Amino acid sequence: MLKEYKTIREVVGPLMLVENVEGDKYDELVEIEQENGEKRSGKVLEINGDKALVQLFEGSAGLKISSSKARFLGKSIELGVS
């Protein structure tokens, strides 16, 4: 189930803190959407109470947290096996 938050509080290097999260899990994929529609991907490294620490895969340069939203996708990375 998708959950969207506009409570990004801090970004340091490739790490981002999202507050007021509920029911999200370790290793869950996250999509960050900026006001201009640009999207970046990441995953949850840690959940502590209502806070999630997210690792960004594409880096955080130019990311404006005040106008960005974090979309928690409710799934982890899936790899095909043959």
mmCIF file of the N, C-alpha and C atoms, coordinates in Angstrom:
data_MODEL
# 
_entry.id   MODEL 
# 
loop_
_atom_site.group_PDB 
_atom_site.id 
_atom_site.type_symbol 
_atom_site.label_atom_id 
_atom_site.label_alt_id 
_atom_site.label_comp_id 
_atom_site.label_asym_id 
_atom_site.label_entity_id 
_atom_site.label_seq_id 
_atom_site.pdbx_PDB_ins_code 
_atom_site.Cartn_x 
_atom_site.Cartn_y 
_atom_site.Cartn_z 
_atom_site.occupancy 
_atom_site.B_iso_or_equiv 
_atom_site.pdbx_formal_charge 
_atom_site.auth_seq_id 
_atom_site.auth_comp_id 
_atom_site.auth_asym_id 
_atom_site.auth_atom_id 
_atom_site.pdbx_PDB_model_num 
ATOM 1   N N  . MET A 1 1  ? 0.836  -1.178  0.000   1.00 0.00 ? 1  MET A N  1 
ATOM 2   C CA . MET A 1 1  ? 0.000  0.000   0.000   1.00 0.00 ? 1  MET A CA 1 
ATOM 3   C C  . MET A 1 1  ? 0.884  1.246   0.000   1.00 0.00 ? 1  MET A C  1 
ATOM 4   N N  . LEU A 1 2  ? 0.606  2.168   -0.885  1.00 0.00 ? 2  LEU A N  1 
ATOM 5   C CA . LEU A 1 2  ? 1.368  3.404   -0.974  1.00 0.00 ? 2  LEU A CA 1 
ATOM 6   C C  . LEU A 1 2  ? 1.005  4.348   0.162   1.00 0.00 ? 2  LEU A C  1 
ATOM 7   N N  . LYS A 1 3  ? 2.037  4.977   0.727   1.00 0.00 ? 3  LYS A N  1 
ATOM 8   C CA . LYS A 1 3  ? 1.829  6.021   1.731   1.00 0.00 ? 3  LYS A CA 1 
ATOM 9   C C  . LYS A 1 3  ? 2.702  7.197   1.347   1.00 0.00 ? 3  LYS A C  1 
ATOM 10  N N  . GLU A 1 4  ? 2.154  8.392   1.454   1.00 0.00 ? 4  GLU A N  1 
ATOM 11  C CA . GLU A 1 4  ? 2.883  9.580   1.037   1.00 0.00 ? 4  GLU A CA 1 
ATOM 12  C C  . GLU A 1 4  ? 3.013  10.545  2.209   1.00 0.00 ? 4  GLU A C  1 
ATOM 13  N N  . TYR A 1 5  ? 4.222  11.075  2.389   1.00 0.00 ? 5  TYR A N  1 
ATOM 14  C CA . TYR A 1 5  ? 4.499  11.982  3.500   1.00 0.00 ? 5  TYR A CA 1 
ATOM 15  C C  . TYR A 1 5  ? 5.167  13.248  2.979   1.00 0.00 ? 5  TYR A C  1 
ATOM 16  N N  . LYS A 1 6  ? 4.784  14.392  3.554   1.00 0.00 ? 6  LYS A N  1 
ATOM 17  C CA . LYS A 1 6  ? 5.442  15.662  3.263   1.00 0.00 ? 6  LYS A CA 1 
ATOM 18  C C  . LYS A 1 6  ? 6.221  16.116  4.494   1.00 0.00 ? 6  LYS A C  1 
ATOM 19  N N  . THR A 1 7  ? 6.688  15.148  5.273   1.00 0.00 ? 7  THR A N  1 
ATOM 20  C CA . THR A 1 7  ? 7.354  15.439  6.545   1.00 0.00 ? 7  THR A CA 1 
ATOM 21  C C  . THR A 1 7  ? 8.840  15.100  6.495   1.00 0.00 ? 7  THR A C  1 
ATOM 22  N N  . ILE A 1 8  ? 9.484  15.405  5.374   1.00 0.00 ? 8  ILE A N  1 
ATOM 23  C CA . ILE A 1 8  ? 10.940 15.236  5.269   1.00 0.00 ? 8  ILE A CA 1 
ATOM 24  C C  . ILE A 1 8  ? 11.566 16.342  6.110   1.00 0.00 ? 8  ILE A C  1 
ATOM 25  N N  . ARG A 1 9  ? 12.372 15.972  7.097   1.00 0.00 ? 9  ARG A N  1 
ATOM 26  C CA . ARG A 1 9  ? 12.909 16.959  8.029   1.00 0.00 ? 9  ARG A CA 1 
ATOM 27  C C  . ARG A 1 9  ? 14.369 17.302  7.798   1.00 0.00 ? 9  ARG A C  1 
ATOM 28  N N  . GLU A 1 10 ? 15.143 16.361  7.283   1.00 0.00 ? 10 GLU A N  1 
ATOM 29  C CA . GLU A 1 10 ? 16.578 16.613  7.167   1.00 0.00 ? 10 GLU A CA 1 
ATOM 30  C C  . GLU A 1 10 ? 17.178 15.702  6.112   1.00 0.00 ? 10 GLU A C  1 
ATOM 31  N N  . VAL A 1 11 ? 18.166 16.239  5.398   1.00 0.00 ? 11 VAL A N  1 
ATOM 32  C CA . VAL A 1 11 ? 18.934 15.444  4.441   1.00 0.00 ? 11 VAL A CA 1 
ATOM 33  C C  . VAL A 1 11 ? 20.407 15.721  4.695   1.00 0.00 ? 11 VAL A C  1 
ATOM 34  N N  . VAL A 1 12 ? 21.179 14.656  4.894   1.00 0.00 ? 12 VAL A N  1 
ATOM 35  C CA . VAL A 1 12 ? 22.625 14.767  5.080   1.00 0.00 ? 12 VAL A CA 1 
ATOM 36  C C  . VAL A 1 12 ? 23.269 13.744  4.168   1.00 0.00 ? 12 VAL A C  1 
ATOM 37  N N  . GLY A 1 13 ? 23.952 14.221  3.123   1.00 0.00 ? 13 GLY A N  1 
ATOM 38  C CA . GLY A 1 13 ? 24.540 13.306  2.145   1.00 0.00 ? 13 GLY A CA 1 
ATOM 39  C C  . GLY A 1 13 ? 23.443 12.455  1.526   1.00 0.00 ? 13 GLY A C  1 
ATOM 40  N N  . PRO A 1 14 ? 23.613 11.128  1.499   1.00 0.00 ? 14 PRO A N  1 
ATOM 41  C CA . PRO A 1 14 ? 22.593 10.261  0.898   1.00 0.00 ? 14 PRO A CA 1 
ATOM 42  C C  . PRO A 1 14 ? 21.499 9.828   1.881   1.00 0.00 ? 14 PRO A C  1 
ATOM 43  N N  . LEU A 1 15 ? 21.491 10.401  3.096   1.00 0.00 ? 15 LEU A N  1 
ATOM 44  C CA . LEU A 1 15 ? 20.522 9.994   4.118   1.00 0.00 ? 15 LEU A CA 1 
ATOM 45  C C  . LEU A 1 15 ? 19.451 11.058  4.321   1.00 0.00 ? 15 LEU A C  1 
ATOM 46  N N  . MET A 1 16 ? 18.219 10.602  4.500   1.00 0.00 ? 16 MET A N  1 
ATOM 47  C CA . MET A 1 16 ? 17.088 11.502  4.660   1.00 0.00 ? 16 MET A CA 1 
ATOM 48  C C  . MET A 1 16 ? 16.236 11.033  5.834   1.00 0.00 ? 16 MET A C  1 
ATOM 49  N N  . LEU A 1 17 ? 15.797 11.965  6.667   1.00 0.00 ? 17 LEU A N  1 
ATOM 50  C CA . LEU A 1 17 ? 14.936 11.661  7.805   1.00 0.00 ? 17 LEU A CA 1 
ATOM 51  C C  . LEU A 1 17 ? 13.502 12.076  7.481   1.00 0.00 ? 17 LEU A C  1 
ATOM 52  N N  . VAL A 1 18 ? 12.578 11.125  7.587   1.00 0.00 ? 18 VAL A N  1 
ATOM 53  C CA . VAL A 1 18 ? 11.154 11.391  7.368   1.00 0.00 ? 18 VAL A CA 1 
ATOM 54  C C  . VAL A 1 18 ? 10.445 11.135  8.692   1.00 0.00 ? 18 VAL A C  1 
ATOM 55  N N  . GLU A 1 19 ? 9.649  12.117  9.143   1.00 0.00 ? 19 GLU A N  1 
ATOM 56  C CA . GLU A 1 19 ? 8.943  11.997  10.419  1.00 0.00 ? 19 GLU A CA 1 
ATOM 57  C C  . GLU A 1 19 ? 7.468  11.685  10.221  1.00 0.00 ? 19 GLU A C  1 
ATOM 58  N N  . ASN A 1 20 ? 6.833  11.272  11.308  1.00 0.00 ? 20 ASN A N  1 
ATOM 59  C CA . ASN A 1 20 ? 5.394  10.974  11.355  1.00 0.00 ? 20 ASN A CA 1 
ATOM 60  C C  . ASN A 1 20 ? 4.996  9.830   10.431  1.00 0.00 ? 20 ASN A C  1 
ATOM 61  N N  . VAL A 1 21 ? 5.892  8.849   10.273  1.00 0.00 ? 21 VAL A N  1 
ATOM 62  C CA . VAL A 1 21 ? 5.561  7.674   9.460   1.00 0.00 ? 21 VAL A CA 1 
ATOM 63  C C  . VAL A 1 21 ? 4.803  6.673   10.330  1.00 0.00 ? 21 VAL A C  1 
ATOM 64  N N  . GLU A 1 22 ? 3.989  5.866   9.685   1.00 0.00 ? 22 GLU A N  1 
ATOM 65  C CA . GLU A 1 22 ? 3.171  4.905   10.423  1.00 0.00 ? 22 GLU A CA 1 
ATOM 66  C C  . GLU A 1 22 ? 3.030  3.616   9.625   1.00 0.00 ? 22 GLU A C  1 
ATOM 67  N N  . GLY A 1 23 ? 3.473  2.505   10.215  1.00 0.00 ? 23 GLY A N  1 
ATOM 68  C CA . GLY A 1 23 ? 3.300  1.199   9.591   1.00 0.00 ? 23 GLY A CA 1 
ATOM 69  C C  . GLY A 1 23 ? 4.297  0.867   8.495   1.00 0.00 ? 23 GLY A C  1 
ATOM 70  N N  . ASP A 1 24 ? 5.312  1.680   8.323   1.00 0.00 ? 24 ASP A N  1 
ATOM 71  C CA . ASP A 1 24 ? 6.313  1.402   7.292   1.00 0.00 ? 24 ASP A CA 1 
ATOM 72  C C  . ASP A 1 24 ? 7.388  0.494   7.864   1.00 0.00 ? 24 ASP A C  1 
ATOM 73  N N  . LYS A 1 25 ? 8.152  -0.162  6.981   1.00 0.00 ? 25 LYS A N  1 
ATOM 74  C CA . LYS A 1 25 ? 9.043  -1.233  7.409   1.00 0.00 ? 25 LYS A CA 1 
ATOM 75  C C  . LYS A 1 25 ? 10.475 -1.038  6.898   1.00 0.00 ? 25 LYS A C  1 
ATOM 76  N N  . TYR A 1 26 ? 11.405 -1.726  7.588   1.00 0.00 ? 26 TYR A N  1 
ATOM 77  C CA . TYR A 1 26 ? 12.805 -1.790  7.177   1.00 0.00 ? 26 TYR A CA 1 
ATOM 78  C C  . TYR A 1 26 ? 12.892 -2.329  5.753   1.00 0.00 ? 26 TYR A C  1 
ATOM 79  N N  . ASP A 1 27 ? 13.769 -1.758  4.951   1.00 0.00 ? 27 ASP A N  1 
ATOM 80  C CA . ASP A 1 27 ? 14.074 -2.198  3.584   1.00 0.00 ? 27 ASP A CA 1 
ATOM 81  C C  . ASP A 1 27 ? 12.986 -1.834  2.567   1.00 0.00 ? 27 ASP A C  1 
ATOM 82  N N  . GLU A 1 28 ? 11.956 -1.114  2.990   1.00 0.00 ? 28 GLU A N  1 
ATOM 83  C CA . GLU A 1 28 ? 10.876 -0.709  2.082   1.00 0.00 ? 28 GLU A CA 1 
ATOM 84  C C  . GLU A 1 28 ? 11.403 0.314   1.076   1.00 0.00 ? 28 GLU A C  1 
ATOM 85  N N  . LEU A 1 29 ? 10.972 0.195   -0.165  1.00 0.00 ? 29 LEU A N  1 
ATOM 86  C CA . LEU A 1 29 ? 11.368 1.146   -1.198  1.00 0.00 ? 29 LEU A CA 1 
ATOM 87  C C  . LEU A 1 29 ? 10.632 2.467   -1.018  1.00 0.00 ? 29 LEU A C  1 
ATOM 88  N N  . VAL A 1 30 ? 11.341 3.555   -1.327  1.00 0.00 ? 30 VAL A N  1 
ATOM 89  C CA . VAL A 1 30 ? 10.793 4.902   -1.180  1.00 0.00 ? 30 VAL A CA 1 
ATOM 90  C C  . VAL A 1 30 ? 11.066 5.667   -2.467  1.00 0.00 ? 30 VAL A C  1 
ATOM 91  N N  . GLU A 1 31 ? 10.084 6.438   -2.901  1.00 0.00 ? 31 GLU A N  1 
ATOM 92  C CA . GLU A 1 31 ? 10.237 7.307   -4.067  1.00 0.00 ? 31 GLU A CA 1 
ATOM 93  C C  . GLU A 1 31 ? 10.071 8.744   -3.579  1.00 0.00 ? 31 GLU A C  1 
ATOM 94  N N  . ILE A 1 32 ? 11.039 9.593   -3.882  1.00 0.00 ? 32 ILE A N  1 
ATOM 95  C CA . ILE A 1 32 ? 10.986 10.997  -3.503  1.00 0.00 ? 32 ILE A CA 1 
ATOM 96  C C  . ILE A 1 32 ? 10.594 11.787  -4.745  1.00 0.00 ? 32 ILE A C  1 
ATOM 97  N N  . GLU A 1 33 ? 9.523  12.552  -4.640  1.00 0.00 ? 33 GLU A N  1 
ATOM 98  C CA . GLU A 1 33 ? 9.074  13.361  -5.774  1.00 0.00 ? 33 GLU A CA 1 
ATOM 99  C C  . GLU A 1 33 ? 9.210  14.832  -5.418  1.00 0.00 ? 33 GLU A C  1 
ATOM 100 N N  . GLN A 1 34 ? 9.929  15.559  -6.283  1.00 0.00 ? 34 GLN A N  1 
ATOM 101 C CA . GLN A 1 34 ? 10.100 16.982  -6.083  1.00 0.00 ? 34 GLN A CA 1 
ATOM 102 C C  . GLN A 1 34 ? 8.954  17.742  -6.739  1.00 0.00 ? 34 GLN A C  1 
ATOM 103 N N  . GLU A 1 35 ? 8.866  19.004  -6.423  1.00 0.00 ? 35 GLU A N  1 
ATOM 104 C CA . GLU A 1 35 ? 7.798  19.862  -6.936  1.00 0.00 ? 35 GLU A CA 1 
ATOM 105 C C  . GLU A 1 35 ? 7.760  19.886  -8.467  1.00 0.00 ? 35 GLU A C  1 
ATOM 106 N N  . ASN A 1 36 ? 8.932  19.783  -9.105  1.00 0.00 ? 36 ASN A N  1 
ATOM 107 C CA . ASN A 1 36 ? 9.008  19.822  -10.571 1.00 0.00 ? 36 ASN A CA 1 
ATOM 108 C C  . ASN A 1 36 ? 8.736  18.462  -11.217 1.00 0.00 ? 36 ASN A C  1 
ATOM 109 N N  . GLY A 1 37 ? 8.398  17.445  -10.407 1.00 0.00 ? 37 GLY A N  1 
ATOM 110 C CA . GLY A 1 37 ? 8.088  16.114  -10.926 1.00 0.00 ? 37 GLY A CA 1 
ATOM 111 C C  . GLY A 1 37 ? 9.268  15.161  -10.972 1.00 0.00 ? 37 GLY A C  1 
ATOM 112 N N  . GLU A 1 38 ? 10.478 15.672  -10.741 1.00 0.00 ? 38 GLU A N  1 
ATOM 113 C CA . GLU A 1 38 ? 11.669 14.808  -10.731 1.00 0.00 ? 38 GLU A CA 1 
ATOM 114 C C  . GLU A 1 38 ? 11.552 13.805  -9.588  1.00 0.00 ? 38 GLU A C  1 
ATOM 115 N N  . LYS A 1 39 ? 11.926 12.551  -9.860  1.00 0.00 ? 39 LYS A N  1 
ATOM 116 C CA . LYS A 1 39 ? 11.816 11.490  -8.858  1.00 0.00 ? 39 LYS A CA 1 
ATOM 117 C C  . LYS A 1 39 ? 13.178 10.876  -8.572  1.00 0.00 ? 39 LYS A C  1 
ATOM 118 N N  . ARG A 1 40 ? 13.376 10.521  -7.315  1.00 0.00 ? 40 ARG A N  1 
ATOM 119 C CA . ARG A 1 40 ? 14.570 9.801   -6.879  1.00 0.00 ? 40 ARG A CA 1 
ATOM 120 C C  . ARG A 1 40 ? 14.122 8.605   -6.054  1.00 0.00 ? 40 ARG A C  1 
ATOM 121 N N  . SER A 1 41 ? 14.973 7.607   -5.990  1.00 0.00 ? 41 SER A N  1 
ATOM 122 C CA . SER A 1 41 ? 14.623 6.368   -5.285  1.00 0.00 ? 41 SER A CA 1 
ATOM 123 C C  . SER A 1 41 ? 15.510 6.165   -4.068  1.00 0.00 ? 41 SER A C  1 
ATOM 124 N N  . GLY A 1 42 ? 14.988 5.390   -3.130  1.00 0.00 ? 42 GLY A N  1 
ATOM 125 C CA . GLY A 1 42 ? 15.749 5.043   -1.945  1.00 0.00 ? 42 GLY A CA 1 
ATOM 126 C C  . GLY A 1 42 ? 15.096 3.881   -1.229  1.00 0.00 ? 42 GLY A C  1 
ATOM 127 N N  . LYS A 1 43 ? 15.644 3.563   -0.047  1.00 0.00 ? 43 LYS A N  1 
ATOM 128 C CA . LYS A 1 43 ? 15.055 2.498   0.763   1.00 0.00 ? 43 LYS A CA 1 
ATOM 129 C C  . LYS A 1 43 ? 15.216 2.836   2.234   1.00 0.00 ? 43 LYS A C  1 
ATOM 130 N N  . VAL A 1 44 ? 14.342 2.263   3.046   1.00 0.00 ? 44 VAL A N  1 
ATOM 131 C CA . VAL A 1 44 ? 14.353 2.497   4.489   1.00 0.00 ? 44 VAL A CA 1 
ATOM 132 C C  . VAL A 1 44 ? 15.497 1.702   5.114   1.00 0.00 ? 44 VAL A C  1 
ATOM 133 N N  . LEU A 1 45 ? 16.380 2.415   5.822   1.00 0.00 ? 45 LEU A N  1 
ATOM 134 C CA . LEU A 1 45 ? 17.480 1.764   6.540   1.00 0.00 ? 45 LEU A CA 1 
ATOM 135 C C  . LEU A 1 45 ? 17.111 1.466   7.984   1.00 0.00 ? 45 LEU A C  1 
ATOM 136 N N  . GLU A 1 46 ? 16.253 2.315   8.559   1.00 0.00 ? 46 GLU A N  1 
ATOM 137 C CA . GLU A 1 46 ? 15.903 2.149   9.972   1.00 0.00 ? 46 GLU A CA 1 
ATOM 138 C C  . GLU A 1 46 ? 14.573 2.835   10.259  1.00 0.00 ? 46 GLU A C  1 
ATOM 139 N N  . ILE A 1 47 ? 13.780 2.210   11.126  1.00 0.00 ? 47 ILE A N  1 
ATOM 140 C CA . ILE A 1 47 ? 12.550 2.809   11.644  1.00 0.00 ? 47 ILE A CA 1 
ATOM 141 C C  . ILE A 1 47 ? 12.723 2.924   13.152  1.00 0.00 ? 47 ILE A C  1 
ATOM 142 N N  . ASN A 1 48 ? 12.481 4.111   13.685  1.00 0.00 ? 48 ASN A N  1 
ATOM 143 C CA . ASN A 1 48 ? 12.575 4.329   15.126  1.00 0.00 ? 48 ASN A CA 1 
ATOM 144 C C  . ASN A 1 48 ? 11.359 5.141   15.549  1.00 0.00 ? 48 ASN A C  1 
ATOM 145 N N  . GLY A 1 49 ? 10.371 4.469   16.132  1.00 0.00 ? 49 GLY A N  1 
ATOM 146 C CA . GLY A 1 49 ? 9.125  5.150   16.499  1.00 0.00 ? 49 GLY A CA 1 
ATOM 147 C C  . GLY A 1 49 ? 8.404  5.622   15.252  1.00 0.00 ? 49 GLY A C  1 
ATOM 148 N N  . ASP A 1 50 ? 8.212  6.942   15.146  1.00 0.00 ? 50 ASP A N  1 
ATOM 149 C CA . ASP A 1 50 ? 7.529  7.499   13.973  1.00 0.00 ? 50 ASP A CA 1 
ATOM 150 C C  . ASP A 1 50 ? 8.502  8.140   12.985  1.00 0.00 ? 50 ASP A C  1 
ATOM 151 N N  . LYS A 1 51 ? 9.780  7.764   13.071  1.00 0.00 ? 51 LYS A N  1 
ATOM 152 C CA . LYS A 1 51 ? 10.802 8.320   12.180  1.00 0.00 ? 51 LYS A CA 1 
ATOM 153 C C  . LYS A 1 51 ? 11.401 7.222   11.306  1.00 0.00 ? 51 LYS A C  1 
ATOM 154 N N  . ALA A 1 52 ? 11.657 7.560   10.050  1.00 0.00 ? 52 ALA A N  1 
ATOM 155 C CA . ALA A 1 52 ? 12.292 6.621   9.120   1.00 0.00 ? 52 ALA A CA 1 
ATOM 156 C C  . ALA A 1 52 ? 13.563 7.252   8.569   1.00 0.00 ? 52 ALA A C  1 
ATOM 157 N N  . LEU A 1 53 ? 14.646 6.496   8.595   1.00 0.00 ? 53 LEU A N  1 
ATOM 158 C CA . LEU A 1 53 ? 15.898 6.909   7.978   1.00 0.00 ? 53 LEU A CA 1 
ATOM 159 C C  . LEU A 1 53 ? 15.963 6.249   6.609   1.00 0.00 ? 53 LEU A C  1 
ATOM 160 N N  . VAL A 1 54 ? 16.041 7.071   5.566   1.00 0.00 ? 54 VAL A N  1 
ATOM 161 C CA . VAL A 1 54 ? 15.999 6.589   4.185   1.00 0.00 ? 54 VAL A CA 1 
ATOM 162 C C  . VAL A 1 54 ? 17.338 6.847   3.512   1.00 0.00 ? 54 VAL A C  1 
ATOM 163 N N  . GLN A 1 55 ? 17.855 5.849   2.814   1.00 0.00 ? 55 GLN A N  1 
ATOM 164 C CA . GLN A 1 55 ? 19.066 5.996   2.008   1.00 0.00 ? 55 GLN A CA 1 
ATOM 165 C C  . GLN A 1 55 ? 18.648 6.281   0.579   1.00 0.00 ? 55 GLN A C  1 
ATOM 166 N N  . LEU A 1 56 ? 19.115 7.409   0.029   1.00 0.00 ? 56 LEU A N  1 
ATOM 167 C CA . LEU A 1 56 ? 18.817 7.763   -1.357  1.00 0.00 ? 56 LEU A CA 1 
ATOM 168 C C  . LEU A 1 56 ? 19.816 7.091   -2.285  1.00 0.00 ? 56 LEU A C  1 
ATOM 169 N N  . PHE A 1 57 ? 19.331 6.502   -3.364  1.00 0.00 ? 57 PHE A N  1 
ATOM 170 C CA . PHE A 1 57 ? 20.212 5.842   -4.329  1.00 0.00 ? 57 PHE A CA 1 
ATOM 171 C C  . PHE A 1 57 ? 20.866 6.848   -5.271  1.00 0.00 ? 57 PHE A C  1 
ATOM 172 N N  . GLU A 1 58 ? 20.163 7.919   -5.628  1.00 0.00 ? 58 GLU A N  1 
ATOM 173 C CA . GLU A 1 58 ? 20.689 8.898   -6.588  1.00 0.00 ? 58 GLU A CA 1 
ATOM 174 C C  . GLU A 1 58 ? 21.369 10.095  -5.947  1.00 0.00 ? 58 GLU A C  1 
ATOM 175 N N  . GLY A 1 59 ? 21.481 10.150  -4.652  1.00 0.00 ? 59 GLY A N  1 
ATOM 176 C CA . GLY A 1 59 ? 22.100 11.283  -3.984  1.00 0.00 ? 59 GLY A CA 1 
ATOM 177 C C  . GLY A 1 59 ? 21.093 12.383  -3.706  1.00 0.00 ? 59 GLY A C  1 
ATOM 178 N N  . SER A 1 60 ? 21.536 13.412  -2.969  1.00 0.00 ? 60 SER A N  1 
ATOM 179 C CA . SER A 1 60 ? 20.611 14.445  -2.519  1.00 0.00 ? 60 SER A CA 1 
ATOM 180 C C  . SER A 1 60 ? 20.913 15.833  -3.064  1.00 0.00 ? 60 SER A C  1 
ATOM 181 N N  . ALA A 1 61 ? 21.890 15.967  -3.942  1.00 0.00 ? 61 ALA A N  1 
ATOM 182 C CA . ALA A 1 61 ? 22.246 17.282  -4.481  1.00 0.00 ? 61 ALA A CA 1 
ATOM 183 C C  . ALA A 1 61 ? 21.039 17.921  -5.160  1.00 0.00 ? 61 ALA A C  1 
ATOM 184 N N  . GLY A 1 62 ? 20.732 19.158  -4.766  1.00 0.00 ? 62 GLY A N  1 
ATOM 185 C CA . GLY A 1 62 ? 19.632 19.899  -5.374  1.00 0.00 ? 62 GLY A CA 1 
ATOM 186 C C  . GLY A 1 62 ? 18.249 19.551  -4.855  1.00 0.00 ? 62 GLY A C  1 
ATOM 187 N N  . LEU A 1 63 ? 18.154 18.652  -3.899  1.00 0.00 ? 63 LEU A N  1 
ATOM 188 C CA . LEU A 1 63 ? 16.856 18.227  -3.364  1.00 0.00 ? 63 LEU A CA 1 
ATOM 189 C C  . LEU A 1 63 ? 16.319 19.289  -2.402  1.00 0.00 ? 63 LEU A C  1 
ATOM 190 N N  . LYS A 1 64 ? 15.109 19.767  -2.652  1.00 0.00 ? 64 LYS A N  1 
ATOM 191 C CA . LYS A 1 64 ? 14.472 20.766  -1.785  1.00 0.00 ? 64 LYS A CA 1 
ATOM 192 C C  . LYS A 1 64 ? 13.443 20.051  -0.919  1.00 0.00 ? 64 LYS A C  1 
ATOM 193 N N  . ILE A 1 65 ? 13.775 19.861  0.349   1.00 0.00 ? 65 ILE A N  1 
ATOM 194 C CA . ILE A 1 65 ? 12.909 19.057  1.212   1.00 0.00 ? 65 ILE A CA 1 
ATOM 195 C C  . ILE A 1 65 ? 11.586 19.746  1.527   1.00 0.00 ? 65 ILE A C  1 
ATOM 196 N N  . SER A 1 66 ? 11.543 21.065  1.500   1.00 0.00 ? 66 SER A N  1 
ATOM 197 C CA . SER A 1 66 ? 10.307 21.772  1.853   1.00 0.00 ? 66 SER A CA 1 
ATOM 198 C C  . SER A 1 66 ? 9.186  21.526  0.849   1.00 0.00 ? 66 SER A C  1 
ATOM 199 N N  . SER A 1 67 ? 9.538  21.229  -0.394  1.00 0.00 ? 67 SER A N  1 
ATOM 200 C CA . SER A 1 67 ? 8.510  21.026  -1.426  1.00 0.00 ? 67 SER A CA 1 
ATOM 201 C C  . SER A 1 67 ? 8.500  19.599  -1.976  1.00 0.00 ? 67 SER A C  1 
ATOM 202 N N  . SER A 1 68 ? 9.236  18.689  -1.338  1.00 0.00 ? 68 SER A N  1 
ATOM 203 C CA . SER A 1 68 ? 9.293  17.296  -1.799  1.00 0.00 ? 68 SER A CA 1 
ATOM 204 C C  . SER A 1 68 ? 8.392  16.417  -0.947  1.00 0.00 ? 68 SER A C  1 
ATOM 205 N N  . LYS A 1 69 ? 7.987  15.286  -1.525  1.00 0.00 ? 69 LYS A N  1 
ATOM 206 C CA . LYS A 1 69 ? 7.208  14.309  -0.762  1.00 0.00 ? 69 LYS A CA 1 
ATOM 207 C C  . LYS A 1 69 ? 7.843  12.937  -0.891  1.00 0.00 ? 69 LYS A C  1 
ATOM 208 N N  . ALA A 1 70 ? 7.747  12.166  0.179   1.00 0.00 ? 70 ALA A N  1 
ATOM 209 C CA . ALA A 1 70 ? 8.299  10.814  0.220   1.00 0.00 ? 70 ALA A CA 1 
ATOM 210 C C  . ALA A 1 70 ? 7.146  9.829   0.091   1.00 0.00 ? 70 ALA A C  1 
ATOM 211 N N  . ARG A 1 71 ? 7.218  8.981   -0.916  1.00 0.00 ? 71 ARG A N  1 
ATOM 212 C CA . ARG A 1 71 ? 6.179  7.970   -1.161  1.00 0.00 ? 71 ARG A CA 1 
ATOM 213 C C  . ARG A 1 71 ? 6.752  6.604   -0.801  1.00 0.00 ? 71 ARG A C  1 
ATOM 214 N N  . PHE A 1 72 ? 6.211  5.983   0.240   1.00 0.00 ? 72 PHE A N  1 
ATOM 215 C CA . PHE A 1 72 ? 6.638  4.656   0.680   1.00 0.00 ? 72 PHE A CA 1 
ATOM 216 C C  . PHE A 1 72 ? 5.825  3.631   -0.103  1.00 0.00 ? 72 PHE A C  1 
ATOM 217 N N  . LEU A 1 73 ? 6.507  2.742   -0.828  1.00 0.00 ? 73 LEU A N  1 
ATOM 218 C CA . LEU A 1 73 ? 5.865  1.880   -1.813  1.00 0.00 ? 73 LEU A CA 1 
ATOM 219 C C  . LEU A 1 73 ? 5.312  0.568   -1.259  1.00 0.00 ? 73 LEU A C  1 
ATOM 220 N N  . GLY A 1 74 ? 5.605  0.239   -0.008  1.00 0.00 ? 74 GLY A N  1 
ATOM 221 C CA . GLY A 1 74 ? 5.044  -0.967  0.597   1.00 0.00 ? 74 GLY A CA 1 
ATOM 222 C C  . GLY A 1 74 ? 5.668  -2.259  0.119   1.00 0.00 ? 74 GLY A C  1 
ATOM 223 N N  . LYS A 1 75 ? 6.849  -2.178  -0.514  1.00 0.00 ? 75 LYS A N  1 
ATOM 224 C CA . LYS A 1 75 ? 7.537  -3.387  -0.981  1.00 0.00 ? 75 LYS A CA 1 
ATOM 225 C C  . LYS A 1 75 ? 9.036  -3.147  -0.954  1.00 0.00 ? 75 LYS A C  1 
ATOM 226 N N  . SER A 1 76 ? 9.804  -4.224  -0.988  1.00 0.00 ? 76 SER A N  1 
ATOM 227 C CA . SER A 1 76 ? 11.261 -4.114  -1.033  1.00 0.00 ? 76 SER A CA 1 
ATOM 228 C C  . SER A 1 76 ? 11.742 -4.444  -2.445  1.00 0.00 ? 76 SER A C  1 
ATOM 229 N N  . ILE A 1 77 ? 13.041 -4.370  -2.636  1.00 0.00 ? 77 ILE A N  1 
ATOM 230 C CA . ILE A 1 77 ? 13.621 -4.659  -3.952  1.00 0.00 ? 77 ILE A CA 1 
ATOM 231 C C  . ILE A 1 77 ? 13.330 -6.105  -4.330  1.00 0.00 ? 77 ILE A C  1 
ATOM 232 N N  . GLU A 1 78 ? 12.912 -6.305  -5.570  1.00 0.00 ? 78 GLU A N  1 
ATOM 233 C CA . GLU A 1 78 ? 12.612 -7.651  -6.068  1.00 0.00 ? 78 GLU A CA 1 
ATOM 234 C C  . GLU A 1 78 ? 13.613 -8.018  -7.155  1.00 0.00 ? 78 GLU A C  1 
ATOM 235 N N  . LEU A 1 79 ? 14.178 -9.208  -7.038  1.00 0.00 ? 79 LEU A N  1 
ATOM 236 C CA . LEU A 1 79 ? 15.128 -9.699  -8.030  1.00 0.00 ? 79 LEU A CA 1 
ATOM 237 C C  . LEU A 1 79 ? 14.562 -10.939 -8.699  1.00 0.00 ? 79 LEU A C  1 
ATOM 238 N N  . GLY A 1 80 ? 14.643 -10.963 -10.010 1.00 0.00 ? 80 GLY A N  1 
ATOM 239 C CA . GLY A 1 80 ? 14.174 -12.134 -10.741 1.00 0.00 ? 80 GLY A CA 1 
ATOM 240 C C  . GLY A 1 80 ? 15.162 -13.281 -10.627 1.00 0.00 ? 80 GLY A C  1 
ATOM 241 N N  . VAL A 1 81 ? 14.659 -14.484 -10.522 1.00 0.00 ? 81 VAL A N  1 
ATOM 242 C CA . VAL A 1 81 ? 15.499 -15.676 -10.414 1.00 0.00 ? 81 VAL A CA 1 
ATOM 243 C C  . VAL A 1 81 ? 15.119 -16.628 -11.536 1.00 0.00 ? 81 VAL A C  1 
ATOM 244 N N  . SER A 1 82 ? 16.128 -17.157 -12.207 1.00 0.00 ? 82 SER A N  1 
ATOM 245 C CA . SER A 1 82 ? 15.812 -18.104 -13.288 1.00 0.00 ? 82 SER A CA 1 
ATOM 246 C C  . SER A 1 82 ? 16.538 -19.418 -13.083 1.00 0.00 ? 82 SER A C  1 
# 
